[in-house]
Amino acid sequence: WEGGDSRYAKLTEYPKYEKIEKGDTIVTSGFSDFFPEGIMVGTVEDFKSETDDNFYSLKIRLSTDFGSLKNVRLIDNTNDEIKELENKVKNVKK
């Protein structure tokens, strides 16, 4: 989200070789430490290529109306084990 209208977000670096159409559903993949697989994010409102690279920028109409939320729960993920494992992986890649 880049600010402005809380109903929309921008998804960048969507590969051009992947088929995309207006109205397509965006769902979390599970390849994140923060978002589990299968959560509806929103639908593609528009997409465009902003540069001469191999990616699109997508305008997503969010499935959650963040402007109307009243109660939220914040989770402080300070799990030192996760950070330790991430550092080990980074060191192996070097």
C-alpha positions in Angstrom: 0.0 0.0 0.0 1.4 3.3 -1.1 -1.0 5.5 0.8 -4.1 7.1 -0.5 -7.2 5.0 -1.0 -7.2 2.2 1.5 -9.2 0.0 -0.9 -6.3 -0.5 -3.2 -2.7 -1.7 -3.1 0.1 -2.0 -5.7 1.8 -5.3 -6.4 5.0 -4.9 -8.2 7.4 -7.3 -10.1 4.6 -9.6 -11.3 6.4 -11.6 -14.1 5.1 -10.9 -17.7 5.4 -14.6 -18.6 2.6 -15.3 -16.2 -0.9 -14.8 -17.6 -2.9 -12.1 -15.8 -6.3 -10.6 -16.5 -8.4 -7.9 -14.9 -10.7 -9.6 -12.3 -8.1 -12.3 -11.4 -7.9 -13.2 -7.8 -4.7 -12.7 -5.8 -4.1 -15.2 -3.0 -1.2 -15.6 -0.7 1.3 -18.4 -1.7 2.6 -19.4 1.7 6.2 -18.5 0.7 6.3 -15.9 3.4 7.1 -15.8 7.1 4.2 -13.5 7.6 1.3 -14.7 5.5 0.1 -18.3 5.4 -1.1 -19.9 2.2 -4.5 -19.4 0.8 -5.5 -16.0 2.2 -7.5 -13.9 -0.3 -5.7 -10.5 -0.9 -7.9 -9.0 -3.6 -8.7 -8.8 -7.3 -6.7 -7.3 -10.2 -8.2 -4.0 -11.1 -5.6 -3.0 -13.6 -2.0 -3.8 -14.6 0.7 -2.1 -16.6 4.4 -2.3 -17.5 6.0 0.8 -15.9 9.5 0.1 -17.4 11.1 -1.8 -20.1 11.7 -4.9 -18.0 9.9 -8.2 -17.7 7.4 -7.3 -15.0 4.0 -5.8 -14.5 2.7 -3.6 -11.7 -0.8 -4.6 -10.6 -3.4 -2.4 -9.0 -5.2 -4.7 -6.6 -8.6 -4.0 -5.1 -8.2 -5.4 -1.6 -10.7 -7.9 -0.2 -10.4 -6.3 3.2 -11.7 -2.7 3.8 -8.8 -1.5 5.9 -10.5 1.9 6.3 -13.4 0.3 8.3 -11.4 -1.9 10.7 -12.2 -1.3 14.3 -10.3 -4.0 16.2 -7.0 -5.4 15.1 -4.5 -7.8 16.6 -0.8 -7.2 16.4 1.6 -10.1 16.7 5.2 -9.4 17.8 7.2 -12.0 16.0 10.5 -11.8 17.8 11.3 -15.5 17.5 15.1 -15.6 17.8 15.2 -19.1 16.3 13.8 -17.8 13.0 16.4 -15.1 12.8 19.2 -17.5 13.6 18.1 -19.9 10.8 17.8 -17.0 8.4 21.4 -16.0 9.2 22.6 -19.5 8.7 21.0 -19.7 5.3 22.5 -16.4 4.2 26.0 -17.5 5.3 25.7 -20.8 3.4 24.7 -18.9 0.2 27.9 -16.8 0.4 
